[in-house]
Every structure is written in structure tokens, then in C-alpha cells.
Amino acid sequence: MGKLGRYFWPKTALLFYLYEETIYAAFGYIDEGNFDMQEKREFEASKSSELLGWLEEISQTYPKTYVCAMLDTTNQGAVPGCSKSDLEKYGIDAALVHTLCVDNSWMAYTSLVEMKWFEQKFKGVDFDLLYSPFVLLYKKCQPMLDTKPALFLLHQNGVAFLAVFSEKKLWYAQVLIIGTGEESQVEGTDEEAAEPEGLSFDLDMIDNEVESISDMDLLGEFKEEIEEKAEAEDESAFELLEYNLNLFEEMKGALSRFYHDDLYSHDFIERVTIFDMDDLGDDLVRYIEDELFMQASLHTFDPIGVMSDLAAKDLEG
């Protein structure tokens, strides 16, 4: 990479994230709170040394290039509040996690062990910023927030980061693991939480409008639809439909926990926004609208674009 004839050392950054078997990376300048992207590259995950080689090439011209990445681990989460006692309230050992307070209102956390594992996976890279998917999700959905809570979902193949946000407030967060068939399971922000025993507010109004979330059996309800589509479409389409149903079941379970767990504040959710890094299709939106009577929308999600906005502000000083 040749010099660009500038008369000063510009502030530069390399941003990347790992998704399945590919590393997606971008290099650019940071100027006046903006990220001016210059180049994007992709690398095979098994050849992470090529990413390091690109960073070394960049550093020959720009010795201090900031490196920012999205953490791809699942042992992380987010909780309302920003104190050690808030972590303890949700059963999280503060000594075992790295935390970041956001807007003096809520906290993202990740396992120190998995954070070290991620850094070792890219040995030789000195990270300046590691972003939680919950932080990226919050940045992306901020223009959509108002005083009423809404559910936001950041979906990757096999995992989804779910959060309930309103303006400058986190109500609830959970990592969903989406399996196939009966393999589906959920990792919550409080893995040791007991079964909820009651509500801190009246849900009669909700029950009158929506069937009991915990009692709905979507796999049974849509069995006929699955069989019809399986006959008309190929196996991959059938698998996607089943996957969407499993994701819907996991989301439904998370909603039930949000409504029933007295550790969290409660309010009725009317809107769901899904940001997709894979290819979900429209079935999930239809299930949400038809079965939960909520407004739902589906959008693509580019981590590089969101990280560039965050990094430009975080590294501006």
C-alpha cells in the first residue's frame, strides 16, 4: 500500500468481524467523527494470518492504526444498571466478566475467558476496541427508539442477540441459541434463574389480546404448512422454515421470561425489529404478526457499517 501524499499522519482504523468461515475487514480514515472507508477485504477464517499481513502492510504507512472488532462469542449478555451490584442481582460474577457501561444506564458484559480466547484466535493483533453485539444492536436501533419498549433481534446463523430497548434504557437482554428440532436451547443473562413465580404487574389486558405465550405450540400449529411447503420446495427451503419456527419458539420463550421475571421492569411490547446477518426470509415476520399480534420488520445488518460509526466517535479524541 503506497503513501497517499498526505502532509500529516491521519487517524486510521482497521475494522473486522468473523462470521462462520469468513473474516470481513475494512480499512479507513477517521476524520471529524466520521469513518472514511478506503478498502474492504475478505479472508478465510482458517487463514487469519492474512488479516495480520494486511494490518502489517497498513502499519508500514500508518504506524498507529487502531484495530476494532466485533466479539463473536456467545457467553456474553447485557443487564440494566452499571454497577457490580447490578451484575450480582442477575447472578453474574463480576470477577469473571469484562463490562462496558452504556449511556450510564445499562451494561454489556462478556466472559473474560472467551474474550481471551477471541484474542488468542487473532494472535499478533493488538486490539483497541472489542464491541459486544449488544452494543452494535443498540447503536443500530437508536433512531427507532421512543419511550415505549420494543424488542430488537440481531440474528446470525445459529444464534441471536435479543434485547428490549427504549430511549436510553435496556429492559431485558438474552442470547438465543437456535438449534434444529429438539436441539434448540437458550442461554440467558441469568443462567441460574429459577422458574418465575409471579408478575409484578397485571397482565390481564395482555392475556385478553394475545394467547398465552407459554402455552402456544407453533411447531404443531404450523405442521400442516411445513408439510405443504416441503412437497413444493426443496429440502433447504424446508430446513429454513423449520429453523424460523425454532427461532420463533426461542423468541417466544424470551418474551415469556421478560413478562414473568420480577427481576425486570415490565411493559407490553408491540413492536419487533429483526436485523439479519444471514438469510431468514419473511416467515419469521409473518409468525410474529399472525401469532403475537405485534408489528414486525426485517432488515439486513452490516457490522462494519455500525462499527465504523461507533469507532469514529470512540476514537475521535
ZISULNOR-V360218 format. One record per pair of residues at least 24 apart in sequence whose C-alpha atoms are under 10 Angstrom apart, sorted by the first residue. I is the first residue (numbers start at 1). J is the second residue. D is the distance in Angstrom with one decimal. If there is no record, write none. Layout:
I_J_D / I_J_D
This chain:
1_54_9.3 / 1_57_6.6 / 1_58_6.7 / 1_59_9.6 / 1_60_8.4 / 1_61_7.5 / 2_57_9.5 / 2_58_9.1 / 2_60_9.2 / 2_61_7.3 / 3_58_9.8 / 3_60_9.4 / 3_61_6.2 / 3_62_8.9 / 4_61_9.0 / 9_61_9.0 / 9_62_7.0 / 9_63_9.0 / 9_64_9.0 / 10_62_7.8 / 10_64_9.4 / 10_65_9.3 / 11_35_9.7 / 11_62_8.3 / 11_63_10.0 / 11_64_7.7 / 11_65_7.0 / 11_66_8.1 / 11_312_9.7 / 11_315_8.6 / 11_316_8.7 / 12_36_9.1 / 12_37_9.6 / 12_58_9.3 / 12_59_9.6 / 12_62_7.2 / 12_63_9.3 / 12_64_7.4 / 12_65_5.0 / 12_66_6.3 / 12_67_8.9 / 12_312_9.6 / 12_315_9.5 / 13_37_9.2 / 13_55_9.7 / 13_58_9.6 / 13_62_9.5 / 13_64_8.6 / 13_65_5.1 / 13_66_4.4 / 13_67_5.7 / 13_68_7.3 / 13_128_9.6 / 13_308_8.8 / 13_311_8.2 / 13_312_8.8 / 13_315_9.1 / 14_39_9.7 / 14_40_9.6 / 14_51_10.0 / 14_54_9.5 / 14_55_7.5 / 14_58_8.9 / 14_65_6.8 / 14_66_6.2 / 14_67_4.9 / 14_68_6.3 / 14_69_8.4 / 14_127_9.9 / 14_304_9.9 / 14_308_9.4 / 14_311_9.8 / 15_40_9.4 / 15_66_8.4 / 15_67_6.0 / 15_68_4.9 / 15_69_5.7 / 15_70_8.5 / 15_129_9.4 / 15_130_9.9 / 15_303_9.2 / 15_304_6.6 / 15_305_9.5 / 15_307_7.2 / 15_308_7.4 / 15_311_8.7 / 16_40_9.5 / 16_41_9.3 / 16_42_9.3 / 16_51_9.2 / 16_67_8.1 / 16_68_6.6 / 16_69_5.0 / 16_70_6.9 / 16_71_9.8 / 16_303_8.3 / 16_304_6.7 / 16_307_8.6 / 16_308_9.9 / 17_42_10.0 / 17_68_8.7 / 17_69_5.5 / 17_70_5.2 / 17_71_7.5 / 17_72_7.6 / 17_130_9.9 / 17_131_9.7 / 17_303_7.3 / 17_304_7.6 / 17_307_9.6 / 18_42_9.8 / 18_43_9.4 / 18_44_9.4 / 18_45_7.2 / 18_48_9.9 / 18_69_8.5 / 18_70_7.7 / 18_71_8.3 / 18_72_6.8 / 18_303_10.0 / 19_45_8.4 / 19_70_9.9 / 19_72_7.7 / 19_156_8.1 / 19_157_8.8 / 19_277_8.9 / 19_278_9.6 / 20_44_9.5 / 20_45_7.8 / 20_72_9.5 / 20_156_9.1 / 20_157_8.1 / 21_45_5.0 / 21_46_7.4 / 21_47_9.8 / 22_46_8.3 / 22_47_9.3 / 22_48_9.3 / 23_47_9.1 / 23_48_7.7 / 23_50_10.0 / 23_51_8.1 / 24_51_9.4 / 24_69_9.9 / 24_303_9.2 / 24_304_8.0 / 25_51_8.1 / 25_54_9.8 / 25_68_9.8 / 25_69_8.9 / 25_303_9.9 / 25_304_7.4 / 26_304_7.1 / 26_305_9.5 / 26_308_9.0 / 27_54_9.7 / 27_55_9.1 / 27_58_8.6 / 27_65_9.2 / 27_66_9.7 / 27_67_9.4 / 27_304_10.0 / 27_308_9.7 / 28_65_9.5 / 28_308_8.9 / 29_65_9.3 / 29_308_10.0 / 29_312_8.8 / 30_66_9.9 / 30_308_8.9 / 30_309_9.9 / 30_311_8.4 / 30_312_5.8 / 30_313_8.9 / 30_315_7.9 / 30_316_7.3 / 31_312_7.6 / 31_313_9.7 / 31_315_9.7 / 31_316_7.5 / 32_312_8.1 / 32_313_8.7 / 32_316_7.0 / 32_317_9.6 / 33_308_9.8 / 33_309_8.1 / 33_310_9.2 / 33_311_8.6 / 33_312_4.9 / 33_313_5.3 / 33_314_8.6 / 33_315_8.2 / 33_316_5.7 / 33_317_9.1 / 34_308_7.8 / 34_309_6.8 / 34_310_9.2 / 34_311_8.6 / 34_312_5.2 / 34_313_7.4 / 34_315_10.0 / 34_316_8.5 / 35_305_9.2 / 35_307_9.4 / 35_308_5.7 / 35_309_6.7 / 35_310_9.2 / 35_311_7.8 / 35_312_5.5 / 35_313_9.0 / 35_316_10.0 / 36_308_8.6 / 36_312_9.2 / 37_304_9.9 / 37_305_9.6 / 37_308_8.4 / 40_304_9.6 / 45_121_9.8 / 48_121_8.2 / 48_122_6.7 / 48_123_9.1 / 49_122_8.0 / 49_123_8.8 / 49_124_8.9 / 49_125_9.8 / 51_122_8.8 / 51_125_9.1 / 52_122_8.0 / 52_123_8.7 / 52_124_7.1 / 52_125_6.7 / 55_125_8.3 / 56_125_9.5 / 65_126_10.0 / 65_128_9.4 / 66_126_8.5 / 66_127_7.4 / 66_128_6.0 / 66_129_8.1 / 66_311_9.1 / 66_315_8.4 / 67_125_7.8 / 67_126_7.0 / 67_127_5.1 / 67_128_5.4 / 67_129_6.6 / 67_130_8.6 / 67_311_9.4 / 68_126_9.3 / 68_127_6.1 / 68_128_5.9 / 68_129_4.6 / 68_130_5.7 / 68_131_7.5 / 68_304_9.8 / 68_307_7.8 / 68_308_9.1 / 68_310_9.9 / 68_311_7.4 / 69_127_7.7 / 69_128_8.7 / 69_129_6.5 / 69_130_5.1 / 69_131_6.1 / 69_132_9.0 / 69_303_9.1 / 69_304_8.8 / 69_307_7.8 / 69_311_9.8 / 70_118_10.0 / 70_129_8.6 / 70_130_5.7 / 70_131_4.7 / 70_132_6.1 / 70_133_6.7 / 70_135_9.6 / 70_136_8.4 / 70_303_7.6 / 70_304_8.9 / 70_307_7.9 / 71_110_8.9 / 71_114_9.2 / 71_115_7.7 / 71_118_7.3 / 71_119_9.5 / 71_129_9.9 / 71_130_6.2 / 71_131_5.9 / 71_132_5.6 / 71_133_6.9 / 72_114_9.4 / 72_115_9.4 / 72_118_7.9 / 72_130_10.0 / 72_131_9.3 / 72_132_8.1 / 72_133_7.8 / 72_156_9.8 / 73_110_8.2 / 73_111_8.7 / 73_114_6.6 / 73_115_7.7 / 73_117_9.2 / 73_118_7.7 / 73_132_8.9 / 73_133_9.2 / 73_159_10.0 / 74_110_8.5 / 74_111_9.1 / 74_114_8.6 / 74_133_9.6 / 74_159_7.9 / 74_160_9.2 / 74_161_8.9 / 74_175_6.9 / 74_176_8.8 / 74_177_8.5 / 74_187_8.3 / 75_109_8.9 / 75_110_6.2 / 75_111_5.9 / 75_112_9.5 / 75_113_9.3 / 75_114_7.1 / 75_115_9.3 / 75_175_8.1 / 75_187_8.1 / 75_188_9.3 / 75_189_9.1 / 76_108_7.7 / 76_109_5.6 / 76_110_4.1 / 76_111_6.1 / 76_112_9.6 / 76_114_8.8 / 76_115_9.5 / 76_132_8.0 / 76_133_9.1 / 76_134_9.0 / 76_161_9.6 / 76_174_8.8 / 76_175_7.6 / 76_187_9.3 / 76_188_9.1 / 76_189_7.7 / 77_107_8.5 / 77_108_5.9 / 77_109_5.5 / 77_110_6.5 / 77_111_9.1 / 77_132_8.3 / 77_133_8.9 / 77_134_7.3 / 77_161_8.3 / 77_162_9.3 / 77_163_9.4 / 77_172_9.8 / 77_173_6.6 / 77_174_6.2 / 77_175_6.7 / 77_187_9.3 / 77_188_7.7 / 77_189_5.6 / 77_190_9.1 / 78_106_7.2 / 78_107_5.5 / 78_108_4.2 / 78_109_5.9 / 78_110_8.6 / 78_132_9.2 / 78_133_9.9 / 78_134_7.1 / 78_135_9.0 / 78_161_9.9 / 78_162_9.7 / 78_163_8.3 / 78_170_8.2 / 78_171_9.6 / 78_172_7.7 / 78_173_5.6 / 78_174_7.4 / 78_175_9.3 / 78_188_9.7 / 78_189_6.8 / 78_190_10.0 / 79_105_9.3 / 79_106_5.9 / 79_107_5.4 / 79_108_6.6 / 79_109_8.2 / 79_163_9.7 / 79_170_7.1 / 79_171_7.8 / 79_172_6.7 / 79_173_6.6 / 79_174_9.1 / 79_189_7.3 / 79_190_9.4 / 79_264_9.5 / 80_104_9.9 / 80_105_6.6 / 80_106_4.4 / 80_107_6.3 / 80_108_9.0 / 80_169_7.5 / 80_170_5.5 / 80_171_6.3 / 80_172_7.2 / 80_173_8.8 / 80_264_8.4 / 80_265_9.6 / 81_105_5.3 / 81_106_4.4 / 81_107_6.1 / 81_108_9.7 / 81_169_9.1 / 81_170_8.5 / 81_171_9.8 / 82_106_5.4 / 82_107_5.3 / 82_108_8.9 / 83_107_8.3 / 87_189_9.6 / 87_190_9.4 / 88_190_9.7 / 89_190_9.1 / 89_263_7.9 / 90_189_7.1 / 90_190_5.4 / 90_191_8.8 / 90_192_8.9 / 90_193_8.0 / 90_263_7.6 / 90_264_9.6 / 91_189_8.3 / 91_190_5.7 / 91_191_7.7 / 91_192_7.0 / 91_193_7.7 / 92_189_8.1 / 92_190_6.9 / 92_191_8.8 / 92_192_9.3 / 99_132_9.7 / 100_131_9.5 / 100_132_9.0 / 100_135_9.1 / 101_135_10.0 / 102_135_8.0 / 102_138_9.5 / 102_168_8.6 / 102_169_9.3 / 102_170_9.6 / 103_168_6.5 / 103_169_8.4 / 104_168_8.7 / 104_169_9.4 / 105_168_6.7 / 105_169_6.1 / 105_170_7.4 / 106_168_8.4 / 106_169_6.8 / 106_170_6.0 / 106_171_8.9 / 106_172_9.9 / 107_134_9.5 / 107_135_9.2 / 107_170_8.7 / 108_132_6.9 / 108_133_9.1 / 108_134_6.8 / 108_135_7.1 / 108_173_9.5 / 109_134_9.2 / 109_189_9.6 / 128_311_9.9 / 128_315_9.5 / 129_307_9.8 / 129_310_10.0 / 129_311_8.0 / 129_314_8.9 / 129_315_9.4 / 130_307_9.8 / 131_303_9.9 / 131_307_7.9 / 131_310_9.2 / 131_311_9.6 / 132_161_10.0 / 133_160_9.5 / 133_161_7.1 / 133_162_9.8 / 133_303_8.7 / 134_161_6.7 / 134_162_8.1 / 134_163_7.5 / 134_173_8.4 / 134_174_9.5 / 134_175_9.6 / 135_306_9.6 / 135_307_9.5 / 135_310_9.2 / 136_301_9.9 / 136_302_9.8 / 136_303_7.3 / 136_304_9.8 / 136_305_9.8 / 136_306_6.3 / 136_307_7.0 / 136_309_9.7 / 136_310_8.2 / 137_161_8.2 / 137_162_8.9 / 137_163_8.3 / 137_165_10.0 / 137_274_10.0 / 137_275_8.2 / 137_301_9.2 / 137_303_9.2 / 137_306_8.6 / 138_163_8.5 / 138_164_9.7 / 138_165_7.8 / 138_166_9.9 / 138_168_9.3 / 138_169_9.9 / 138_170_9.1 / 138_306_9.9 / 139_306_7.1 / 139_307_9.0 / 139_309_8.6 / 139_310_7.7 / 140_275_8.9 / 140_301_8.6 / 140_302_9.7 / 140_303_9.5 / 140_305_9.5 / 140_306_6.6 / 140_307_9.8 / 140_309_9.6 / 141_165_8.6 / 141_166_9.6 / 141_167_10.0 / 141_273_8.5 / 141_274_9.9 / 141_275_9.3 / 142_166_8.5 / 142_167_7.5 / 142_168_8.4 / 143_167_9.3 / 144_273_9.3 / 145_169_9.5 / 148_267_8.1 / 148_268_8.5 / 148_269_7.8 / 148_270_8.7 / 148_271_9.4 / 149_266_9.1 / 149_267_7.1 / 149_268_7.6 / 149_269_6.0 / 149_270_8.1 / 149_271_8.2 / 149_272_9.8 / 150_267_9.5 / 150_268_8.7 / 150_269_5.5 / 150_270_6.7 / 150_271_5.2 / 150_272_6.1 / 150_273_7.9 / 150_295_9.9 / 151_251_9.7 / 151_255_8.9 / 151_269_6.9 / 151_270_8.3 / 151_271_6.3 / 151_272_4.7 / 151_273_6.4 / 151_274_8.5 / 151_296_9.4 / 152_271_8.5 / 152_272_5.8 / 152_273_4.9 / 152_274_5.9 / 152_275_7.6 / 152_296_9.8 / 152_297_9.9 / 153_251_8.9 / 153_272_7.7 / 153_273_6.3 / 153_274_4.7 / 153_275_5.9 / 153_276_8.1 / 153_298_9.5 / 154_273_8.8 / 154_274_6.2 / 154_275_4.8 / 154_276_6.0 / 154_277_7.6 / 154_299_9.7 / 154_300_9.5 / 154_301_7.9 / 155_247_9.5 / 155_274_7.2 / 155_275_6.1 / 155_276_4.8 / 155_277_5.9 / 155_278_7.2 / 155_279_9.3 / 155_280_8.6 / 155_300_9.5 / 155_301_8.7 / 156_275_9.0 / 156_276_6.6 / 156_277_5.3 / 156_278_5.8 / 156_279_8.9 / 156_280_9.4 / 156_301_9.7 / 157_243_9.7 / 157_276_9.0 / 157_277_7.6 / 157_278_6.0 / 157_279_8.4 / 157_280_8.9 / 158_184_9.5 / 158_243_8.9 / 158_247_8.9 / 158_278_9.7 / 159_186_9.4 / 159_187_9.9 / 159_247_8.8 / 160_186_9.9 / 160_247_8.4 / 160_250_9.4 / 160_251_9.1 / 160_274_9.7 / 160_275_9.5 / 160_276_9.1 / 160_277_9.9 / 161_275_9.8 / 162_188_9.8 / 162_251_7.9 / 162_254_8.3 / 162_255_9.8 / 162_274_9.2 / 163_254_9.6 / 164_255_9.4 / 164_258_8.9 / 164_269_8.6 / 164_272_9.2 / 170_264_9.9 / 170_265_9.8 / 171_258_8.4 / 171_264_6.7 / 171_265_6.5 / 171_266_7.8 / 171_267_9.1 / 172_254_9.2 / 172_255_9.4 / 172_257_9.4 / 172_258_6.6 / 172_259_9.9 / 172_263_9.6 / 172_264_6.9 / 172_265_8.4 / 172_266_9.3 / 173_254_8.7 / 173_258_8.8 / 174_251_9.5 / 174_254_7.3 / 174_257_10.0 / 174_258_9.7 / 175_250_9.8 / 175_251_9.9 / 175_254_9.3 / 176_247_8.1 / 176_250_6.5 / 176_251_7.6 / 176_253_9.7 / 176_254_8.3 / 177_246_9.6 / 177_247_8.3 / 177_250_7.9 / 178_243_7.5 / 178_244_9.0 / 178_245_9.7 / 178_246_6.4 / 178_247_5.7 / 178_248_9.3 / 178_249_9.3 / 178_250_7.3 / 178_251_9.8 / 179_242_9.8 / 179_243_7.4 / 179_246_7.0 / 179_247_8.2 / 179_250_9.7 / 180_239_8.4 / 180_240_9.8 / 180_242_7.3 / 180_243_6.2 / 180_244_9.6 / 180_245_9.4 / 180_246_6.9 / 180_247_9.3 / 181_219_9.5 / 181_239_9.9 / 181_242_7.6 / 181_243_8.1 / 181_245_9.4 / 181_246_7.2 / 182_246_8.8 / 183_246_9.5 / 184_243_9.6 / 184_246_6.9 / 184_247_8.5 / 184_249_9.0 / 184_250_7.8 / 185_246_9.5 / 185_247_10.0 / 185_249_9.9 / 185_250_7.6 / 186_250_6.9 / 186_251_9.4 / 186_253_8.7 / 186_254_8.5 / 187_254_9.9 / 188_254_8.4 / 188_257_9.6 / 193_261_9.0 / 193_263_9.8 / 194_261_9.2 / 195_257_8.8 / 195_260_9.1 / 195_261_8.2 / 196_256_9.6 / 196_257_7.5 / 196_258_9.9 / 196_259_9.5 / 196_260_5.9 / 196_261_5.3 / 196_262_7.5 / 196_263_9.5 / 197_260_7.6 / 197_261_7.8 / 197_262_8.5 / 198_259_9.4 / 198_260_6.1 / 198_261_7.4 / 198_262_7.3 / 199_259_7.3 / 199_260_5.3 / 199_261_6.9 / 199_262_6.2 / 199_263_9.9 / 199_266_8.8 / 200_259_9.1 / 200_260_8.0 / 200_261_8.4 / 200_262_6.0 / 200_263_9.3 / 200_264_9.2 / 200_265_8.3 / 200_266_7.8 / 201_259_9.1 / 201_260_9.2 / 201_262_9.2 / 201_265_9.2 / 201_266_7.4 / 201_267_8.7 / 202_266_9.8 / 202_267_9.9 / 203_259_8.4 / 203_260_9.4 / 203_266_9.7 / 203_267_9.3 / 203_268_8.7 / 205_268_9.4 / 206_267_9.9 / 206_268_7.4 / 206_269_9.7 / 209_292_9.0 / 209_293_8.2 / 210_291_7.9 / 210_292_6.3 / 210_293_7.0 / 210_294_9.7 / 211_291_8.1 / 211_292_7.7 / 211_293_9.7 / 212_256_8.8 / 212_292_9.5 / 213_249_9.5 / 213_252_6.4 / 213_253_7.5 / 213_254_9.9 / 213_255_7.8 / 213_256_6.3 / 213_259_9.9 / 213_291_9.2 / 213_292_8.0 / 214_249_9.5 / 214_252_7.5 / 214_253_6.8 / 214_254_9.9 / 214_255_9.1 / 214_256_6.4 / 214_257_9.3 / 216_249_9.0 / 216_252_8.9 / 216_291_9.0 / 217_249_8.4 / 218_245_7.1 / 218_246_9.0 / 218_248_8.3 / 218_249_7.3 / 218_252_9.9 / 218_287_8.8 / 218_291_8.7 / 219_245_6.7 / 219_246_8.1 / 219_248_9.7 / 219_249_8.4 / 222_287_9.6 / 237_281_10.0 / 240_279_9.0 / 240_280_7.3 / 240_281_8.4 / 240_283_9.2 / 241_280_8.8 / 241_281_8.9 / 241_282_9.8 / 241_283_7.2 / 241_284_8.6 / 243_280_8.6 / 243_284_9.5 / 244_280_7.0 / 244_281_8.6 / 244_282_9.2 / 244_283_6.8 / 244_284_5.7 / 244_285_9.5 / 244_287_8.9 / 245_283_8.5 / 245_284_7.3 / 245_287_8.2 / 246_284_9.8 / 247_280_9.9 / 247_284_8.0 / 248_283_9.7 / 248_284_6.6 / 248_285_9.3 / 248_287_7.4 / 248_288_7.6 / 251_288_9.5 / 252_288_9.1 / 252_292_8.7 / 269_294_7.7 / 269_295_9.5 / 270_294_4.9 / 270_295_6.2 / 270_296_8.7 / 271_295_4.7 / 271_296_5.9 / 271_297_8.5 / 272_296_4.7 / 272_297_6.7 / 272_298_8.8 / 273_297_5.1 / 273_298_6.2 / 273_299_7.7 / 274_298_4.8 / 274_299_6.1 / 274_300_8.3 / 274_301_9.1 / 275_299_4.9 / 275_300_5.4 / 275_301_5.4 / 275_302_9.1 / 276_300_4.9 / 276_301_5.4 / 276_302_8.7 / 277_301_5.4 / 277_302_7.0 / 277_303_8.5
